[in-house]
Amino acid sequence: MTSASPTSPVQPRQLDVPRASSLRMFPGFTNAQAQAATKVLQKNHNDFHVFFNMKGFHNHLAHHVFAALALGAPVQHYPRIWNHALLNDLDPSFKLNQKPTHDNYLPITRANWKQSLNRATAYWAYLAFFEDEISQNGVAETLERFVLSEDALSAPAHMLVRLFDGALHPFIHIGYGIEFGVDGIVAEGLAMAAITGASSTSLYPEGWFEKVHRGEATPNDSTSKQPTVSSPRTGLSLFTLFAQLGADISLAPGTATKWEDESKFDATLRSSGSKIAAHMEKWLTTPADVENDVAAWGPKVAELAWVNTFLLGATTPPSQQSIKQDFFLMHTHNATLFLAAVFKALPGLSGKARAMLLHALARTTAYTWIARGRPVFYLTERLMKTEAMPYHPDHRGLNRTERIAQKASSSSGDEEEKELARPSAWYDVIAAASIHFDEHLVKAVRAQGYFSSWLADTPTGALHLQENELQQEGEEKVWKGQLGEVDGSAFLKTAGQMMRSQTWDADLKRQMRWTQDAIGFEQAWR
């Protein structure tokens, strides 16, 4: 293993071996698997910056390792992940990997921590600072102090904004560290946030949080009033809110942002950031929604899980033969998993902190959707008509699970019996994803697996829009098909779509197949 340079005052700490996921969703991994993963994580921690080029593209190696570990990838796979990263992204000679020397090192302290924000060269100093803070005070207190306190929220820090900017990579990064109990990865994520630009401040105007979250409970907020994903305690559901966003002609593709815009995100923020923020004031939380109990925060996280599933599984028009999934919408989807992971792993997190993270992800999801051309959701004709059991297509023309079914039913030629003998296609999907070299696919399938483990028993009719004056107009523009026709099979169907569009086979030299075109624009499908 490469060690940190002795000529640098920055000596990254030894990483903890990953613990079982706070989500507890799969059978788990052995100590041997965790140790193999740690070897790769430590090399990356010691020697590589969180950006791998001067454009600020993100080093995903830690994400890939944790996602593969959670899905059960074997011991032999982690060196392959390392080789894949070196082949495709990581360059040991990249200048930002060079740590500061004693002559040019400016340590980050509590007194000066806001002075080097948005500077990629300050990463190693921020890493050392956050490693020390977490070691002394723990993850929850460090997160509250340096992301969610008034000092951290306000200018020039804007740390909540930074955590969810950069295509949500800082939040995803700390999410992995928190989920698996590896404090050094949390420190990496906080350092990444510190050097990420705060571009989406218009989504968080002064006083925004007081408008969407009441500090004290009222009789109407009683936990005896059980909310659902479609009927929250107060305010609009995310389904209804997206219908209203869809009815706002000022947020339409071609208005909020144009196909020709080089950065559709910057264009959307300039034209519509304040409008999106105004709409998002209707998505509310109460103290009862953010108590330390999945029964409290679960419905709000579930709203985000459903909407982000639709962003991947329902946005290809039925007229199109080839399925496309948007690269940036995939990131809001992948980030949603970590709300549950963080809330479960950090019971000491304050209710206010949980509420802020919920609202930040909801706003980022809505803004990203609009920046990508506000694609409509083809619920009936695309999502629900997707193959229900996406089995792995074996090279010999017979699904592996079909062979299992044939063997299980060998005493009978009854086709119905063979069908009943088939295992769930989730086993094929997870097995293939666990050793895939598209790290985004590994992460996305794992998220769908978690959503399914939690929400797959949702029956038709459970999801619906609230009655309001814009429901019909927004429903016609956004929800192509009845929301009530969707059930819990949506998660496996979406995972199957991704396996087909990204290909089932692991390929060390893989080329990314997520589309960079903004799929809400007609031009993306020509």
N, C-alpha and C positions, 0 to 999 in steps of 0.2 A: 504494500500500500504506500502510495506517495504521502510523505509527511509535509506539514506546513513548513515554510521557509524559516530557518533560524534567524535570518537577517531581518525579519519583520517583527514589529511589536504585536501584530495581530496573530494569535495562535488559536484557531477555532477549537472549541472544546470537543471532547469525545462524545459522540451521540449515544443516547440510550437505545437499547434494542427495542424494536417496536413491540408494544403490548397488543393484546386482542383489541379489535375495533370496538369503539364505543357503541357502534350500531348493532353488533352481535348478529349479523344477518346471514353469514355463511358458516360452514363447519369450522372454519378457523385455519390456522397455520401452525406448523411445528416450530420448535426452537431452532432447528437446523435451517428452515426456510427463513426465519427472522434474522439469523446470524448472516446468512448469505446476502440478504437484502441490505443489512447494515454495512457490510463491507463496501458495497457500491455507494450507499448513501454517504459514508464517511469520506470516501475519495472525492466525491462531488462537493461535500461540505468543506473539505480542506482546500481544494485546489481550483474550484470553478465559481465564477461570478453567476448571479441569477439571470443576467443577460448574456447571450452568446454572440451578439454583434452590436455595432454602434447604433442600430435602429431600435434597440431595446427589445428585440425578440427574446422570448422567455426560455430559459433552461427548464425543460419539463422533466428532467430525469427523475427527480424525487417523486413527482406525481405518478410517473409510469411504474416505478418500483412499488410504491404503496398500493396502487390499484391492482397490479398483478399479484402482489402478496395477498391482498384481501380476497382475490378470486381463486387463490390456491396454486399459483404458478410454482413449479418444482424448483428445487435448489439450483439445478443447472441453468435455469433461465435467467438469473440475475446478471451473470457475466455477459450473456447475450444482449441484455438491455444496455449494459455499459458499452459494448462494442457498437451497438446500433446508434447510441448517442454520439460516439466518437466519429462514426461514419457519416452521420447526417447533420449534426449540429455543433458539437463541442470541439473546440480547437484549443489545445493546451497553450499555444503561443499567443492567443488573443490577449490584447494588452490589459483589458479590465480584470483578467485573472491574476495579474501581478499585484501582490499585496504592497501596501505602503512600507517604506523603510523608516528607520528611526529618524532620519533627517527630514522626511516630509509627512510625518504622521501627525494628524490633529485628532486626538481622541474625542469621541462624542460623550458629553456629560449631560446631566439634567439641566445644567445652566445654559448649554449651547445647542441642545439637540435639534432645535428648529432652524439652525443657521445653515445647514448643509442639505436641506430637503431638495429633492429633484436633481441631485447630482449623482450620476452613476458611479463616479470615482469614489464616493463616500460609502459605498456598500460595505466594505470590510470593516470600517470604523463603526457603522451602525450595527453590523452583525455582532461585534464584540460588545457593544453597549447593551443590546437587547439580550444577549446571552447572560450578561451580568445581572441585568434587571430581573430576568426570569429566575435565575438561580437564587437571588436574594428574596424575591417577593412572590414568585409563582406566576403562572400563566394568566389566571383570571385578573389578578390585580394589575399586572402589566398591561393587559389589553384594555382594562377600564381606564387606566391612567394615560396611556399614550395613544389611544384611538377614540375613546368614548367620553372622556372628560370634557368639560367646557373649554379648557385650554387646548386640548388636542383637536376639538371639533372646529374651533374658530380659526380665522386667518392669522398667520400664514400657514398654520399646520394643516388644516383640512384633512386630518388623517382618515376619517371615515370615507371621504371622497376618494382618497388615494387607495384605500384598501379595496374599493370596488371599481376603480378605473384600471387601465392596463388590461382590458378584457377579463377582469375579475381574478387575474392570476394571484395577486397578493392574498385575497380571501381564500381562494382554493388552497394556496400553499399553507397558510396557518391552519386551515381546516384539516389537512392531512396530519400536521404535527400534533394538533389537539386530539384528533380522533385516535391516533395510535400512541399517544403519550410520549412523543419524541420532542423534547423542548427545543433542541437545536434547530429543528425544522420550523418551529414557530418563530424563533429568532430570525431565521432566513426570511420568512414571510413578512415579518414586520420591517426588516431592513429593506426588502423589496418594495413595500408600501412607501417607505420614506423616500426612496429614490424615484418613485413613480409620479408623473405629473398629475396635478389636481385639475382635470379638465372639465368635469361635470358639476362644478359648484352651482350652476344655475338650477339644478334639480333640488337644491337644498337652500332655499331662500331663508333669510333671517326669520327665526321663529317657527320654522317648518315643523319641528318636532312637537311643539305645544299644540299645534293644530290637529295632529293626527293621533296623539296619545295623551289620555288624561292621566294625571299623576295620582289621583285618588279614585277609589272605587265608588260607584253609585249603586243604589238598589237594583237597577237594571243590568248591572254587570255581574250579578251573582253567578257563581259557577253552577248553580242549580239550573240556570238557563243554558242548556247544552247547545252550542253552536254547531253548524255543519259547514262544509266547504262552500255550500251554496247559500246558506243563511247565517251570516256572522252575527255576533251579539249586537253590533252597531255598524253603520256605514254600509258600503257596497261590497259585494264579493268581487274577487278579481275577475271572475267571468263577466259580471255585469259591467265592471269598470272598463274592461277591454272592449265591450260593446259600445260604450260611450266614447272611448278613444277612437274607435272605428267610425263613429258617426260624426266626428269632428273633421270637417273638410280641410281645415288648416293644417291637419297632421297627415294628409294623404300623400302618397308617393308623388313626387313632382312638385310638391308644395313645401313640405317640411324639409325634404332634401331631393335633389335631382339625380338622375342616373349618371349625369356627367360629373358630379361632384367627386373630386379626388378623395376627400374624406367625408363620407356621409355622416359620420359621427359628429365631427366639428360643425358641419352644416346644420344638422338637426339641433344641436345645442344652441347655435346662434339664432336660429329661426324659432325654435319651439321649446327650449329648455324650461322657460317659465310657464308655458302652457301645459306641458306635461306635469310639472310640479303642482299646478292648480288642480288638474284632474286627480292626481294622486292623493290630494287632501281628503278624498272621499273613501279611501281605504284606511280604516281606523283600527287601532288596538286599544284595549283597556287593560288594567292591571290583571284582570282575570284571564286575559289571553296570553300572558307572559309569565305566569307562575312556573315554578320549577317542577313541571309535571307534563308529560306528553299529552295528557288529556286536555291541558290548557293551551299549549302552543301548537299542538298537532294539527288542528283544523287550518290554521294560517299557513303552516308549512305545506300542508296538503294542497291548498289552493295553488301555491307556487309550483308544487310538483306536477299537478295536472296541467297547468298552463304551459309549463316548460316542456312537458311531454308532447303537447299539441304542437309546439313550435318546431319539433323535429318530425313527429309522426303524422301530422295532418296538413303540412304546408306544400306538398307537391300536388299540383292540379291533377285531377283524375284523367285529364286528356293526355298527360305526359306518360310515356312508357318508362322512362328512366327516373328513378327517385333521386332527388337532391336534398341534402341537408346543409343548412347554412352554417358556416364555420363559426360565426360570432354568436348566433343563437345557441349553438352547441355549448358555448362557454357559460351562458346564463343557466342552461340546463344542468351542466356538470356542477356548477357552484351550489345549486339548490340542495344537493345531498348534504352539504356541510353545515347547513343550519341545524338539522337534526343531530349530526355528529357533534357539533360544538355544544349544543344545549344539553345533550346527554352526558358529555364528558366533563362539563364544567357546571356542576350544580350550584356552585357559589357565585356564578355570574348574576348580576342584578337583573331584575325585571326590565329596567330601563335599557340595559345593554342588549337584552334579547329583543326588545321592541325596535331599537335602532337598527340592529342587524336585519331584522325582518323587513323594515321599511326600505333600507338601502338596497336589498336584493330586489324587492318589488319595483322600486323606481328604476333600477338598472335594467331589469327585464323589460319594462314598458318602453324605456328609451331605446334600448337595443332593437326591439321589435319595430319601432317606428323608423329608426335609422336604416333598417334593412328593408324598407319599403312597405312595412305594415302588411306582411303576407296574411291572407285569410286562412281560416281553419276549415279544411274539407273533412269534416268529421265523419259523415256518412259514406261518401263516395271514395274517400281515400283511406282514412284511418281504420274504420270499422270493416272495410272490405279487404284489408290486408290479411294475408295468410295467418290463420290463428296459431298454427304450430310450425314455426320455421325451423325444420330439421336441417342438419348439416348435409349438403349434397356430397355424398361419397364419390370418389373418383370411379368406382366400379358401377356407378349408376344406381346404387341401392343405399338408402340412408342407413347409417349404423343402427339407429333406433328401430328401423324396419326389420333389420336382421334379428335384433333382440326380440322384437314382437313375434317374428316368425318362429323363433326357437321356443318362446314362451307358450305359443299356441300350436306347437307341432302336432299335438294330438287331435287337432281339429282344423278343418279348412274353413271355418267360419270367419268371414271377413270382419264382422262386427267384433268378434273376440280378439282378432289381431289388432284392431284399432284400440280396443280397451287395454291391450297389453303394452301399448307404447308408453314409454316414460314421457314426462314433460319435455318439450323442446328446450326449456331453460337449461337442461343439462348440456345439450349441444352448444347452445349459445355461450354459456359461461366457460365451458372447456375451450372453445375456440378463441374467445376474447382473452382469456387468461394469458395466452402465449402469443398474442398478436403484437405486431410492432408499431401499429398506429396507436400511440399512447392516448390520443383523444378518444378513440373507439373503446379502449379498455376502460377508461373513466366513464364514458357515457353508458356502456352496457352495465357497469356496476351500479350506476345511479338508477337505471331502469330496474335492475334487479332489486334494489332496496325499495323503490316505490312499489314494485309488485308485491314484495314480501309484506308490505304494510297495507296496501290499498287494493289488491287484486280481487277481494271479495265485494267490491263496490258493484251493486246491481244497476241495471238500466233504470232510469228515472231518478237516480239519486242526485245527478248534476242538473242544474237548471239556472236560468237567469231570474233575477228579481224583477218584479213589475216596476217599471218606471217609464217616463215619457219618451226616453230614447231607446227603449229596449228593442222595438220592432225594427227601427232604422239600423241600429248597430248590429242586430242579429242578422239582418239581410246582408250587410257589408262584411261582417267578420266571421260569423258562425254559419258556414255553408253546410247545413244539416242540423238536426236537432241535438242540442247538448244532452238531452235526456236519453238519446240512443247510445251514448257511450257507456261502457262498463269497464271493469277491471282488467279485461283482456287487452286493453290498449297498451299496456306496458310491454308485454311480450311481443305484441305486433310491432311496436315501435323499435324494440331491440332487433327483431328480425329484419325490419327495413334497413337498419344500420349495418347489419352483417352483410346484407346483399349489396348495398351501395358501396361499402368500404372493402368488400370481398372477405370471404371466410378464411382465406389462407394467410398464414404468417409469412411475411416477406421482409427479410433484413434490409433490403434496399427499397422498401415501399415508397410509393409516391402518394402524397395526401390526396384524398378524393373528396374531402369536404369542399363545398363550393364557396369561393370567395365572392361570387356574384350576389348582390342583394336580391334575394329570391322573391321579394314582394313586387319587384318591377317586372313588367311583361318582357322587357329586353333580356332578362336572365334566362328565359325559356325559349328564346329564338335560336 
